[in-house]
Amino acid sequence: MTTQNDPLLKQAECLVEVAQINAIALYQSARNDFLFLQDINANHWESILTIAGVFVAANRLKNLLLNEQRKQILMKRIAERFVQWEPGYAIRGFEDCKSFFERAFDSLSGHHLRFVESDAVGSWIVLNILGRPANSEEEWKLVRTVGARVTQRFFHLVGREIEIDLFRPTARRQAGDNDFGKRGRRGPTRVCPIVSR
C-alpha cells in the first residue's frame, strides 16, 4: 500500500475536522442535558472537545499494530492539521490532555475497567470546561457522558481502517443547527472523503 492510498492517512487528514463536528454536536446535547452548562462559552467547548477527540484518536493510533514508519507519517499529518487549526494552542492542549490522562488513568486503575479511559478523558474535559474538577453528582455524570462519547467515537474511528461513521450527514446537519453556525467561527472547511466498505 502506498502512502497516497492509505485509508488511515485519509482519516488523519480529516481528524481535526471530525473532532470539531463531534464537539459541536455534543455541545447542544450537553446543554440540553446539563442545565449548569447554559452559560458555557461555545468556542471554549469546541476547542476542549476537539483536543480531546484528537488525543483519543492519536492514542488509539499509537496502540495499533502498524509499522513505525506508517505511524510516524500518520502522526505527522495529524500534527500538521492540528497546528493549522489552532496554532500554538492545539499542541499545548494536547500535551496537557495527554499528561492529565496518564495520571488519571493510573489513579483510576481500581475503577471499573470499562470506564477508566473515558472517565480519564471526561475528567480532563470537565476540568477545562468548568475551570475546576467535577465535585457534584451531576458534574460526575457529565464526566462520564462526554468522556464516553468522545472515547467511543474516536476509538472506533481509528480502530477500523475502512469504516468512518462520523461523516454521516446527520452529524453535519446537527453541527449546523446550533450556536456554532451563528457565531462565524471557522468550521469545517471542506467535506472529508468517505472511505467506503
N, C-alpha and C positions, 0 to 999 in steps of 0.2 A: 504494500500500500504506500503510495506517495503522500507526501505532506499535503498536497493540494486536494486530494480526495479523502482525507482523514475525517470521518464523521465527528470525532471529538474536537477537531480543530474548528469545524463549523459551529459546534456548541460553544467553544471557548470564545469565538468571535462575538457571539450574542449574549454571553453570560451576564454581563453588566446590565444590558437592556432587559433581559428576562428578570433579573433581580429587581429592577425598578418597577416593572409591571406587577410583580408579586407584591412589592411594598405598597404600591398604590391600591391594589385590590384589598390587601389586608387592612389598610388604613380605614377604609369605610366600614368594613365589617367589625373591626375592633372598636371603633367609635360607637357603633350601634350596640355592641355587647357590653362595653365597659364605660359607663357614664362619666367616670373620672377622667376619661381621655378627651372630653369635649373641647378643651382648650389647648390641646397639644398641637404644636406647630407642625404643619404638614410637610414642610421642607425638611425639618429635622427628622421626622419619622421616616421619610423616604430615604434619607442618607443612611440612617442607622440600619434599617432593614435591608437596604441594598448591600451594605458592607457585610452584614450577617449572612445573606444569601451567597455572596461571592466566597466568603470564608468557608461555609459548609461545602460548597461545590469543590473548592480548591483542596480542602481537607480530604474529601472523598477521592478526588483525583490522585492525591498523594498515596492513597492506600490501594489503588487499583494495581493489578499485576501488569504493568506496562514497562517497556524498557526505559531506561533513564533518559535517553536522548528524546524520545517521544514526550515523556513527562516534562522535560525542560522546554521543549518547543511549545507545548500547550500552556504551561505556566507563564512563559514569556508573553504569549499572546494575551492571556487573561490580564497580566500586569499592565501591558500596553493599553488595553481598552479601559482598564480601571483608572489609570493615571489620566487618560483623556477625559474621562467622565468627571473627575473631581481632583484636579492637580493639587498635590500637597496633602490634602485631607484624606483621600481614599487609602493610601498606603499606611498612614499613621493609624487610621481607624481599624484597618485590617490587622495590623500588628497588635493593637490594643485588644481586639476581639480574640486573636489567637492566644495572647498571653493570659487573658482572663479565662478563656475556655480551658486551657491546660490546667490552671489552678483549680477551677471549679470542677472539672471532670474528675480530677484526683480526689477532691473533697467529697464528691457525690458517689464515690465508689461503693459505699454501703447502701446507697439509694436503690430504688427499683431500676434494675439494669436497663429496662426498656426505655426509661426516660432520662438516663444520665446525659446523653448528648444533647437532647432537646432542651432539658432544663438548664444545662450549662449555657447554651446559646441564648435561650429565653431570658436567663438572668442577666446576661450582658446587655441584651436589648432593653429590658425594663430599667436597668441601672442607668443607661444612657438616655432613655426617653423621660424618665421621672427625675433624673439627677440624683438618685439615691436607690439603695437596694429595695426590693419588694419587702413590705412588712405587714401587710394585711392579707386575709384570705382571698379577697378579690384581686389583689395585686399578684399573689402567687398563682391564681387562676390565669391571669394574663401571661405570666412567665411560661406556664405550661402550654397555653394556647398558641402564642406567637412562636415559641421555641419549636413546638411540634410541627406547625405549618411550614416554617422555614426549613427545618431539618428534613422533613418528608419531601418537600418539593425539590430541594437541591440535592439531596442524597440520591434520589431516583433520577434526576436529570443527568447526572454524571454516571450513574450506575449502569445505564444502558447506552450502548453506543448508537443505537438506531432510533429508539423511540423518544420523542420530545413532546410531552403532553402539555407543557406550559405555553406553547404557542397557539393554543386553541383560540378561536375567535372570541369566545365569551370572556376570556381574560382581558383582551384588548377593549371590548365594549365596557366591561366593569371599570377598567382603568380610565376610560374617557368620561365616565358618568359621576365623577366626584370632584372634590375641591381642586385636585391637581390640574384638571383641564382648564380651570378658570384662572389660575394664577400666572400663567405664562412661563412657568419654569420649563427648562428643556425637558422634553420627554423622549421617548424612543424616537430616534431619527430615521429609522428605516425598518422595514419588515425583515425579520430574520428568516433565513431559509429553513424550511421544514424538511428534515430528513425523513423520507418515507420508509415504511417497512419493506 
